[in-house]
Amino acid sequence: MILFFRYHFGSAEYIKDGLIPLTEWLGPSPWSERLIAILDDIWKYAPVETPYGRICSDNPEVNGDMLQALSRIFWTTGDKNTLNGLNGSEIIIFWAVTIQPEILKFYG
């Protein structure tokens, strides 16, 4: 699980802080293709099982990065698979309001 955490944390940060702004500025490019490839892999190997489908992490920061990335890439590409976390999980907004509040309760 540690390996997945490191991979997903680093990838989520790279996507949110690097590739998303670049893709929004440049439009379709090799960078946007890289972004989609990384997103596909994150969700392909999502290790955390939930009643709503697999998610990429139990870390709120990683999940928040993914919520931003998936919603922003949806508006860039129009691909509705991004709303499903790219792995057939429930709609990403449902995931955000259903799962994340449970995690946030832990932090007070």
Backbone hydrogen bonds in HBPLUS format (Angstrom, degrees):
<---DONOR---> <-ACCEPTOR-->    atom                        ^
c    i                          cat <-CA-CA->   ^        H-A-AA   ^      H-
h    n   atom  resd res      DA  || num        DHA   H-A  angle D-A-AA Bond
n    s   type  num  typ     dist DA aas  dist angle  dist       angle   num
A0005-PHE N   A0001-MET O   2.86 MM   4  6.13 157.6  1.91 151.2 158.1     1
A0006-ARG N   A0002-ILE O   2.94 MM   4  6.23 167.5  1.96 158.2 159.7     2
A0007-TYR N   A0003-LEU O   2.95 MM   4  6.12 166.6  1.96 152.5 156.7     3
A0008-HIS N   A0004-PHE O   2.75 MM   4  5.80 170.8  1.76 155.5 158.8     4
A0009-PHE N   A0005-PHE O   2.77 MM   4  5.79 159.5  1.81 150.2 156.8     5
A0010-GLY N   A0006-ARG O   3.02 MM   4  6.04 171.6  2.02 147.5 150.2     6
A0011-SER N   A0007-TYR O   2.92 MM   4  5.97 160.6  1.96 148.3 154.7     7
A0012-ALA N   A0008-HIS O   2.85 MM   4  5.80 158.6  1.89 143.4 149.7     8
A0013-GLU N   A0009-PHE O   3.05 MM   4  6.25 161.2  2.09 151.1 155.7     9
A0014-TYR N   A0010-GLY O   2.98 MM   4  6.11 160.9  2.01 146.5 152.2    10
A0015-ILE N   A0011-SER O   2.89 MM   4  6.06 158.7  1.94 150.1 155.6    11
A0016-LYS N   A0012-ALA O   2.91 MM   4  6.04 174.7  1.91 151.3 153.0    12
A0017-ASP N   A0013-GLU O   2.86 MM   4  5.74 166.5  1.88 151.4 155.7    13
A0018-GLY N   A0014-TYR O   2.94 MM   4  5.17 136.6  2.13 125.4 135.7    14
A0019-LEU N   A0014-TYR O   3.00 MM   5  6.45 157.6  2.05 148.7 155.8    15
A0020-ILE N   A0015-ILE O   2.82 MM   5  5.74 160.1  1.86 165.0 161.9    16
A0022-LEU N   A0018-GLY O   3.33 MM   4  6.36 157.7  2.38 142.2 148.8    17
A0023-THR N   A0019-LEU O   2.81 MM   4  5.89 157.7  1.86 148.8 155.1    18
A0024-GLU N   A0020-ILE O   2.84 MM   4  6.04 161.5  1.88 159.8 164.7    19
A0025-TRP N   A0021-PRO O   3.05 MM   4  6.17 143.1  2.19 140.0 149.3    20
A0026-LEU N   A0022-LEU O   2.80 MM   4  5.97 170.1  1.81 156.4 159.1    21
A0027-GLY N   A0023-THR O   2.76 MM   4  5.13 150.5  1.84 135.7 144.4    22
A0032-SER N   A0029-SER O   3.13 MM   3  5.27 121.5  2.49  99.4 112.9    23
A0033-GLU N   A0029-SER O   3.12 MM   4  6.48 153.9  2.19 150.0 157.5    24
A0034-ARG N   A0030-PRO O   2.97 MM   4  6.20 148.9  2.07 139.8 148.0    25
A0035-LEU N   A0031-TRP O   2.95 MM   4  6.20 154.7  2.01 144.9 151.7    26
A0036-ILE N   A0032-SER O   3.04 MM   4  6.29 164.7  2.06 149.5 151.8    27
A0037-ALA N   A0033-GLU O   2.99 MM   4  6.19 156.6  2.05 145.1 151.9    28
A0038-ILE N   A0034-ARG O   2.95 MM   4  6.20 157.4  2.00 152.7 158.0    29
A0039-LEU N   A0035-LEU O   2.93 MM   4  6.20 166.2  1.95 154.7 158.9    30
A0040-ASP N   A0036-ILE O   2.84 MM   4  6.02 162.4  1.88 150.7 155.7    31
A0041-ASP N   A0037-ALA O   3.06 MM   4  6.30 156.4  2.12 142.8 148.6    32
A0042-ILE N   A0038-ILE O   2.87 MM   4  6.14 160.0  1.91 156.4 162.1    33
A0043-TRP N   A0039-LEU O   3.09 MM   4  6.33 167.5  2.11 156.7 158.5    34
A0044-LYS N   A0040-ASP O   2.81 MM   4  5.90 141.5  1.96 141.8 154.1    35
A0045-TYR N   A0041-ASP O   3.09 MM   4  6.16 153.4  2.16 148.5 152.1    36
A0046-ALA N   A0043-TRP O   3.42 MM   3  4.82 167.8  2.43  98.4  97.4    37
A0048-VAL N   A0055-ILE O   3.15 MM   7  5.25 150.0  2.24 171.9 164.7    38
A0055-ILE N   A0048-VAL O   2.85 MM   7  5.25 156.9  1.90 148.5 155.6    39
A0053-GLY N   A0050-THR O   3.23 MM   3  5.27 171.6  2.23 110.5 112.9    40
A0090-GLU N   A0052-TYR O   3.16 MM  38  5.77 163.4  2.19 169.8 174.2    41
A0063-ASN N   A0059-ASN O   3.04 MM   4  6.29 168.3  2.05 159.8 163.5    42
A0064-GLY N   A0060-PRO O   2.82 MM   4  5.89 148.9  1.92 140.8 149.4    43
A0065-ASP N   A0061-GLU O   2.93 MM   4  6.17 154.6  1.99 145.6 152.4    44
A0066-MET N   A0062-VAL O   2.93 MM   4  6.23 154.1  2.00 148.1 155.5    45
A0067-LEU N   A0063-ASN O   2.89 MM   4  6.15 152.6  1.97 144.7 152.1    46
A0068-GLN N   A0064-GLY O   3.04 MM   4  6.30 162.7  2.07 149.5 153.4    47
A0069-ALA N   A0065-ASP O   2.85 MM   4  6.06 166.8  1.87 150.8 155.1    48
A0070-LEU N   A0066-MET O   2.80 MM   4  5.81 172.9  1.81 153.7 156.2    49
A0071-SER N   A0067-LEU O   3.11 MM   4  6.07 162.1  2.15 142.1 147.6    50
A0072-ARG N   A0068-GLN O   2.93 MM   4  5.98 160.7  1.97 150.2 156.3    51
A0073-ILE N   A0069-ALA O   2.84 MM   4  5.89 157.2  1.89 150.2 156.8    52
A0074-PHE N   A0070-LEU O   3.02 MM   4  6.06 141.3  2.18 135.4 145.3    53
A0075-TRP N   A0071-SER O   3.39 MM   4  6.70 154.9  2.46 141.4 145.6    54
A0076-THR N   A0072-ARG O   3.19 MM   4  6.45 134.1  2.41 135.2 147.7    55
A0077-THR N   A0073-ILE O   2.82 MM   4  5.95 159.5  1.86 153.0 157.0    56
A0078-GLY N   A0074-PHE O   2.58 MM   4  4.98 151.3  1.66 141.2 150.8    57
A0082-THR N   A0079-ASP O   3.14 MM   3  6.01 158.4  2.18 121.6 126.2    58
A0083-LEU N   A0080-LYS O   3.00 MM   3  5.37 145.0  2.13 106.5 116.4    59
A0084-ASN N   A0081-ASN O   3.00 MM   3  5.17 151.9  2.08 103.9 112.9    60
A0086-LEU N   A0081-ASN O   3.11 MM   5  5.21 151.7  2.19 161.0 152.3    61
A0092-ILE N   A0083-LEU O   2.59 MM   9  5.22 160.1  1.62 160.4 164.7    62
A0094-PHE N   A0091-ILE O   2.94 MM   3  5.40 119.7  2.31 111.6 126.0    63
A0095-TRP N   A0091-ILE O   3.10 MM   4  6.48 152.3  2.18 148.2 156.8    64
A0096-ALA N   A0092-ILE O   2.95 MM   4  6.23 152.9  2.02 146.0 152.9    65
A0097-VAL N   A0093-ILE O   3.09 MM   4  6.39 162.4  2.12 156.7 158.9    66
A0098-THR N   A0094-PHE O   2.95 MM   4  5.85 136.6  2.14 143.7 155.1    67
A0099-ILE N   A0095-TRP O   2.93 MM   4  5.52 161.3  1.97 141.8 148.0    68
A0102-GLU N   A0099-ILE O   3.07 MM   3  5.65 133.0  2.30 117.4 128.5    69
A0103-ILE N   A0100-GLN O   2.99 MM   3  5.11 118.0  2.38 102.4 117.7    70
A0104-LEU N   A0100-GLN O   2.86 MM   4  6.11 161.5  1.89 160.3 166.4    71
A0105-LYS N   A0101-PRO O   2.99 MM   4  6.13 142.7  2.14 143.2 151.1    72
A0106-PHE N   A0103-ILE O   3.11 MM   3  5.49 135.5  2.32 106.6 117.4    73
A0107-TYR N   A0104-LEU O   3.01 MM   3  5.31 133.5  2.23 104.4 116.2    74
A0108-GLY N   A0105-LYS O   3.07 MM   3  5.19 161.7  2.11 106.7 111.6    75
